[in-house]
Amino acid sequence: MPVDLSTTLSRLDTVVEAAQDRLRDVRRDIHANPETAWTEHRTSETVMRVLTEAGLKPRRLGATGVVCDIPGGRNAASHRRIGLRADLDALPIPEESGLPYASRRPGISHACGHDVHTTAVLGAALALADVAGRGELPAGVRLIFQAAEEVQPGGAEFAIEAGVLEGVEQIYALHCDPKIEVGTIGSRIGSITSASDPVTVTLRSHGGHTSRPHMTGDVVYALGQVIAQAAGVLGRRMDPRSGVNLTWGAVHAGNTTNAIPTVGTLMGTLRVLDVTEWERAGVILDAAIAQIVAPYGVEVDVHHVRGVPPTVNDEFAVAHLEAAAREVVGPDGVHLTEQSLGGEDFGWYVRQVPGAMVRLGARTPGAPMTDLHRADLAVDERAIGIGARVLARAAVLAGDAAPPRRRPTP
């Protein structure tokens, strides 16, 4: 008997709505017990327990991640699989929200909303497991609960190397956005987040007296030239449409007024929205810094870490997510979102298979504007159910449609 898609989608909503209190309690438990990158043992145990209680068979992804397949397909020979991804780790930031379920661990908090992402995917899992048990899931779904999104190299690269994308034809995710109200979804085709690469510049000389700078390489002055000029060089050597941004966050050199130090370091972040320009950026930056400091007689070492690529949303994957979101929050609740220069290692997944990430509104209407990575971040918990329903619906809609023919550019 043919499956009525509208009935399946309605069933997803029903299951998530029935699980709202449970999902809220799971989120608060995770929120109160945050764990930083590669240490998410308690969090992954919670995920394992919820999935197992739903009749699923989760398995470990390394020491602190979880992966779980929900079988589906309209016939026994179907091997189609849609991926849903969440991130588990918290940040080394003390919480100052004043919430009754605030972090119990000094100096650590879920200031990026990963507890909401995890719980939303768990909610989607409960709904998808239910319709799978009824024989109504058009394609299998792989749930990926990834460790260590907040560090580089991070959990996405590890998960991909461990094979989580084998057999996955599309992948979906969401990210909390406390700048937009709950009940709102922000979406866009193309780059939604930026590449994010740590850069460290180290300059050396034999040092000397500040009265005789001509007798040594002045690493402090040379660092100042790098700070002042490097971003400008990139702005003239790279396509201005690529969204390149080089910002320095730390500089260290010397400890007295009358001595030129032997070593100085400069640390910052290189961000690029365009994949092609990101792949060129490191070479251009290395050459630019070498040329900037060449007149000053110092040795230079540029350590540029390829952090995360831009998250480039596939247009067909965006269509599935937006269609799902319009049914959950209404057509007026789905908006074009801005591009962000923030990094997100979901970009590694969409370099391998088509996929998309949307922004999940998390601000209570009327509440003060806040941002991610802040100690006072407070998320409207209604976002959990909205995120769960959007992801579950997107998985069903993608599985019901023809497999995508387009592949992302490697």
C-alpha positions in Angstrom: 0.0 0.0 0.0 1.5 3.4 -1.0 2.7 5.6 1.9 0.9 9.0 2.2 3.8 11.4 2.6 1.6 14.0 4.4 0.6 11.5 6.9 4.2 10.6 7.6 5.2 14.2 8.0 2.3 14.8 10.4 3.4 11.8 12.4 6.9 13.3 12.8 5.4 16.4 14.3 3.2 14.4 16.7 6.1 12.4 18.0 8.3 15.4 18.6 5.5 17.3 20.3 4.8 14.4 22.6 8.5 14.2 23.5 8.9 18.0 24.3 9.2 17.6 28.1 11.6 14.8 27.8 13.8 16.6 25.2 13.8 19.7 27.4 15.0 17.6 30.4 17.7 16.0 28.3 18.9 19.3 27.1 19.0 20.8 30.6 21.0 17.8 31.8 23.5 18.2 29.0 23.6 21.9 29.6 24.3 21.5 33.3 27.1 19.0 32.7 29.1 20.5 29.8 32.3 18.8 28.4 34.9 20.3 26.2 36.3 18.9 23.0 37.3 15.2 23.1 36.1 14.8 26.7 32.3 14.4 25.9 32.0 11.1 27.8 28.9 11.8 29.8 27.2 13.6 27.0 27.7 10.7 24.6 26.5 8.3 27.2 23.3 10.3 27.4 22.9 10.2 23.7 23.5 6.5 23.6 20.9 5.9 26.3 18.2 8.0 24.6 18.7 6.3 21.3 18.8 2.8 22.8 15.6 3.5 24.7 14.0 4.4 21.3 14.8 0.9 20.0 17.8 2.0 18.0 21.3 0.6 17.9 23.8 3.4 18.4 27.5 2.8 18.3 30.6 4.7 19.4 32.3 7.1 17.1 35.8 7.2 18.6 35.8 7.6 22.4 33.3 10.4 22.7 31.1 10.5 19.6 28.1 8.5 18.6 26.7 7.3 15.2 23.4 5.5 14.7 21.6 4.2 11.6 17.8 4.2 11.3 16.9 1.7 8.6 14.5 2.9 5.9 13.7 2.6 2.3 10.7 1.6 0.2 12.2 -1.8 -0.7 14.7 -4.2 0.9 17.3 -3.4 -1.7 17.3 0.3 -0.9 20.7 1.6 0.2 19.8 5.3 0.3 20.8 7.2 3.4 20.4 10.8 4.6 22.7 12.2 7.3 21.8 14.4 10.3 24.7 15.9 12.3 25.0 17.3 15.8 28.0 18.5 17.7 28.5 17.6 21.4 31.2 19.8 22.9 31.1 22.8 25.1 33.4 25.8 25.4 36.0 26.7 28.0 33.8 29.8 29.0 32.3 30.2 32.5 28.5 30.5 32.5 26.9 33.7 33.8 23.3 33.1 32.7 21.8 32.7 36.1 19.6 29.8 34.9 18.6 27.1 37.4 20.2 24.5 35.2 23.4 26.5 34.6 26.7 24.7 34.2 27.9 22.9 37.3 31.5 22.8 35.9 33.6 25.9 36.6 34.9 27.5 33.5 32.9 25.4 31.0 29.6 26.1 29.4 27.4 25.4 26.3 27.9 29.0 25.1 27.5 27.9 21.5 24.2 26.0 21.8 25.6 22.6 21.0 23.3 21.2 23.7 20.4 22.4 21.6 21.8 20.9 18.4 22.3 17.5 20.1 18.8 17.5 21.6 17.2 18.6 18.3 18.8 15.6 16.5 17.7 13.3 19.3 14.2 14.6 18.9 14.4 14.0 15.1 15.7 10.5 15.9 12.7 9.7 18.0 10.3 10.8 15.3 12.2 9.1 12.5 12.5 5.8 14.5 8.7 5.9 15.0 7.9 6.2 11.3 10.6 3.7 10.4 8.9 1.2 12.7 5.7 1.8 10.7 7.5 1.2 7.4 7.0 4.8 6.3 10.6 6.1 6.2 11.5 6.5 2.5 15.3 6.3 3.0 17.6 5.3 5.8 18.9 8.0 8.1 22.4 8.2 9.7 22.6 10.2 12.9 26.1 11.7 13.6 26.8 13.1 17.0 30.2 14.5 16.5 32.8 15.4 19.2 35.1 18.4 19.1 33.6 21.0 16.8 35.2 23.9 18.7 38.9 22.9 18.1 41.1 22.5 15.1 41.7 19.9 13.8 38.4 18.8 15.1 35.8 16.1 15.2 34.4 16.4 11.7 37.7 15.4 10.1 38.0 12.5 12.5 34.4 11.4 11.9 34.8 11.5 8.1 38.0 9.5 8.3 36.1 7.0 10.5 33.7 6.5 7.6 30.5 8.2 8.8 29.8 9.5 5.3 30.0 6.1 3.6 26.7 5.5 1.9 25.4 9.0 2.9 24.0 10.9 -0.1 23.0 14.1 1.6 23.6 15.7 5.1 21.8 18.3 7.1 22.5 20.3 10.3 21.4 23.4 12.1 23.0 26.0 14.3 21.5 28.1 17.1 21.3 31.8 16.3 20.4 34.0 19.4 20.3 37.1 17.2 17.0 35.9 15.6 13.7 35.1 17.4 12.6 31.6 18.2 10.2 30.4 15.5 12.5 31.8 12.8 14.8 29.9 10.4 17.6 31.6 8.6 18.7 30.0 5.3 20.8 30.7 2.2 22.3 28.9 -0.8 26.1 29.0 -1.0 28.5 29.9 1.7 26.7 30.4 5.1 29.9 30.3 7.2 33.5 31.1 6.5 36.8 29.2 6.4 38.6 29.8 9.7 42.4 29.3 9.8 44.6 30.0 12.8 47.8 31.9 11.8 50.9 32.3 13.9 53.8 34.5 12.8 57.1 34.1 14.6 60.0 36.6 14.0 63.5 36.1 15.4 66.8 38.0 15.5 69.8 38.2 17.9 68.2 41.2 19.7 70.0 44.2 21.1 69.8 47.6 22.7 67.0 49.9 21.8 69.5 52.7 21.3 71.1 50.8 18.4 68.2 49.2 16.4 70.5 49.3 13.3 72.7 46.7 14.8 70.0 44.0 15.0 66.7 42.9 13.5 63.9 44.8 15.3 61.3 42.1 15.7 58.8 44.4 17.5 58.9 47.0 14.6 58.7 44.2 12.0 55.7 42.7 13.8 54.0 46.1 13.7 54.5 46.2 9.9 52.9 42.8 9.6 49.9 43.9 11.7 49.5 47.1 9.6 50.1 45.7 6.1 49.3 42.0 5.8 45.5 42.4 5.6 45.9 45.1 3.0 48.1 42.8 0.8 45.4 40.1 0.9 42.8 42.7 0.0 44.7 43.5 -3.2 45.8 40.0 -4.1 42.5 38.1 -3.5 39.1 38.5 -5.1 37.3 41.1 -3.0 34.1 39.1 -3.4 35.6 36.2 -1.5 35.1 37.8 1.9 38.7 37.6 3.0 39.4 38.8 6.5 42.6 38.7 8.5 42.4 39.8 12.1 45.1 39.6 14.7 44.2 38.6 18.2 47.5 38.4 20.1 51.0 39.9 20.0 53.9 39.0 22.3 57.4 40.4 22.3 59.9 41.5 24.9 59.5 42.5 28.6 61.4 45.7 29.1 61.7 49.2 27.6 65.4 49.3 26.6 66.0 45.9 24.9 65.0 44.7 21.5 63.8 41.1 22.1 65.1 38.1 20.2 61.7 36.7 19.4 58.2 38.0 18.8 54.9 36.2 17.9 51.7 37.3 16.3 48.5 35.2 16.3 45.3 35.7 14.4 42.7 34.2 12.2 42.3 34.1 8.5 38.7 33.9 7.3 37.5 33.4 3.7 34.0 32.8 2.4 35.0 31.4 -1.0 36.4 27.9 -1.3 38.7 28.6 -4.3 40.1 31.7 -2.7 40.6 29.9 0.6 42.7 27.3 -1.1 45.0 30.2 -2.4 45.0 32.2 0.7 47.8 30.4 2.5 50.3 30.8 -0.3 49.6 34.4 -0.7 49.8 35.1 3.0 53.1 33.4 3.4 54.7 35.3 0.5 53.2 38.6 1.7 54.5 38.3 5.3 58.0 37.3 4.0 58.1 40.4 1.7 56.8 42.7 4.5 59.6 41.8 6.9 62.4 41.4 4.4 63.9 44.9 4.9 64.2 44.4 8.6 66.8 41.6 8.9 64.7 39.2 10.8 64.0 35.5 10.4 60.3 34.7 9.8 58.2 31.6 10.3 54.5 31.5 9.3 52.5 28.7 10.7 49.2 28.6 8.9 46.8 25.8 9.9 44.1 24.8 7.5 41.3 25.0 10.0 37.8 24.5 8.5 36.5 25.3 5.0 33.5 27.4 4.3 30.2 25.7 4.8 28.7 25.8 1.2 25.1 25.0 1.2 23.9 23.0 -1.8 20.8 24.5 -3.5 18.8 21.3 -3.6 19.6 20.5 0.0 18.5 24.0 1.0 15.3 23.5 -0.9 14.5 20.4 1.3 15.4 22.3 4.5 13.4 25.3 3.6 10.3 23.2 2.6 10.5 21.5 5.9 11.0 24.8 7.8 8.0 26.5 6.1 5.7 23.7 7.3 7.1 24.0 10.9 7.4 27.8 11.4 5.2 29.0 8.5 6.3 30.7 5.2 6.9 34.0 7.0 9.3 32.4 9.4 11.9 31.4 6.8 14.3 34.2 6.0 17.5 34.8 4.0 20.3 34.8 6.5 23.5 36.7 6.4 26.8 35.1 5.7 29.0 34.7 8.8 32.7 34.9 9.0 32.5 32.4 11.9 33.9 28.9 11.3 31.9 25.7 11.4 33.5 22.3 10.7 30.2 21.1 9.1 32.0 22.6 6.1 34.1 19.4 5.9 31.0 17.2 5.4 29.6 19.3 2.6 32.9 19.1 0.7 32.2 15.3 0.5 28.4 15.1 -0.1 25.7 17.7 -0.8 24.2 19.2 2.3 23.0 22.3 4.0 22.9 24.0 7.4 20.3 26.5 8.6 20.2 29.0 11.5 17.7 28.1 14.2 16.2 31.1 15.9 16.8 30.9 19.6 16.0 34.3 21.1 12.9 34.8 23.2 10.8 37.6 21.6 11.6 40.9 23.5 14.7 39.5 25.1 18.0 41.5 24.8 20.1 40.8 21.8 23.0 38.5 22.6 25.5 36.4 20.7 27.2 33.0 20.6 30.3 32.4 22.7 29.0 34.7 25.5 28.9 33.7 29.1 25.3 35.0 29.4 23.9 33.1 26.4 20.3 31.9 27.1 18.4 29.9 24.5 14.6 29.8 24.2 14.0 26.1 24.6 11.1 26.1 22.1 13.9 26.0 19.6 14.5 22.3 20.4 11.2 21.1 19.1 11.3 23.3 16.1 14.8 22.1 15.2 13.8 18.5 15.7 10.8 18.8 13.5 12.7 20.7 10.7 15.5 18.1 10.6 13.1 15.1 10.7 11.0 16.5 7.9 14.0 17.4 5.9 15.3 13.8 6.1 12.0 12.5 4.9 11.6 15.0 2.1 15.2 14.3 0.9 14.6 10.6 1.1 11.4 10.8 -0.8 12.9 12.9 -3.6 15.2 11.6 -6.3 18.9 11.2 -5.2 20.9 14.4 -6.0 23.0 14.2 -9.1 25.2 17.2 -8.2 28.3 16.7 -6.1 30.1 19.4 -4.2 33.5 20.5 -5.6 36.2 18.7 -3.8 
